[in-house]
């Protein structure tokens, strides 16, 4: 930290955000469930760095927003339901 701000590796949220995806196949239907993760790289307790926990709604939204931004060139959009953990991939 410098002047109260994170610097270097820990300063970039892309290294703090994670997504665990589970593929489910039921009666020929493919479904995805997703669990957004906070890797806690900015946690005040250094021993927590890299130890994942479920992401807060704000971090989950940041993850999905970033994934949609990088998916746009492929004409796809991700829709995440934080209640059911359903992750749907749609054509944009």
C-alpha positions in Angstrom: 0.0 0.0 0.0 1.1 3.5 -0.8 -0.8 6.5 0.6 -3.7 4.2 1.6 -4.1 2.8 -1.9 -3.3 -0.7 -3.1 -0.5 -0.9 -5.6 0.9 -3.6 -7.9 -0.8 -7.0 -8.2 -3.3 -6.3 -5.4 -4.4 -3.0 -7.0 -6.0 -4.7 -10.0 -9.5 -6.2 -9.2 -9.1 -8.8 -12.0 -6.8 -10.7 -9.7 -9.3 -10.5 -6.8 -12.3 -11.8 -8.6 -13.1 -15.4 -9.4 -15.9 -17.6 -10.7 -16.4 -21.3 -10.1 -18.7 -22.8 -12.7 -20.5 -26.1 -12.5 -21.8 -27.8 -15.6 -25.0 -29.8 -15.1 -26.6 -32.1 -17.7 -30.2 -33.2 -16.9 -32.3 -35.0 -19.5 -30.1 -33.7 -22.3 -30.4 -30.1 -21.1 -27.1 -28.3 -20.3 -27.2 -25.9 -17.4 -24.5 -23.8 -15.7 -24.4 -22.9 -12.0 -21.9 -20.3 -11.0 -20.4 -19.1 -7.7 -18.7 -15.7 -7.8 -15.7 -15.7 -5.6 -13.7 -13.0 -3.8 -10.1 -14.1 -3.6 -9.5 -11.4 -0.9 -6.3 -10.1 -2.4 -7.0 -6.7 -0.7 -7.9 -8.1 2.7 -6.2 -6.4 5.6 -5.1 -9.8 6.9 -2.3 -11.0 4.6 -3.0 -14.7 5.5 -6.4 -14.3 3.9 -5.0 -13.3 0.5 -6.0 -15.9 -2.1 -8.3 -17.8 0.1 -11.7 -17.7 -1.7 -15.0 -16.8 -0.1 -18.4 -16.2 -1.7 -18.4 -12.8 -3.4 -20.6 -9.9 -2.1 -23.3 -8.8 -4.5 -21.2 -5.8 -5.6 -18.2 -8.1 -6.4 -20.5 -10.6 -8.2 -21.9 -7.8 -10.3 -18.3 -6.6 -11.1 -17.4 -10.1 -12.2 -20.4 -10.5 -14.5 -19.9 -6.9 -15.9 -16.3 -7.7 -16.8 -17.2 -11.0 -18.4 -19.9 -9.4 -20.5 -17.4 -6.7 -21.6 -14.9 -9.3 -22.8 -17.6 -11.5 -24.3 -19.1 -8.8 -26.4 -16.8 -9.4 -29.4 -18.2 -13.0 -29.5 -21.8 -11.7 -29.5 -22.5 -13.3 -26.2 -23.9 -12.1 -23.0 -23.9 -13.7 -19.5 -26.9 -13.4 -17.2 -26.3 -14.4 -13.6 -29.1 -15.1 -11.2 -27.7 -14.5 -7.7 -30.6 -16.3 -6.0 -30.5 -19.6 -8.0 -26.8 -19.3 -9.1 -27.9 -20.0 -12.6 -25.6 -18.7 -15.3 -27.1 -18.3 -18.7 -25.1 -17.6 -21.9 -27.2 -15.7 -24.4 -26.6 -14.3 -27.9 -26.1 -10.6 -27.6 
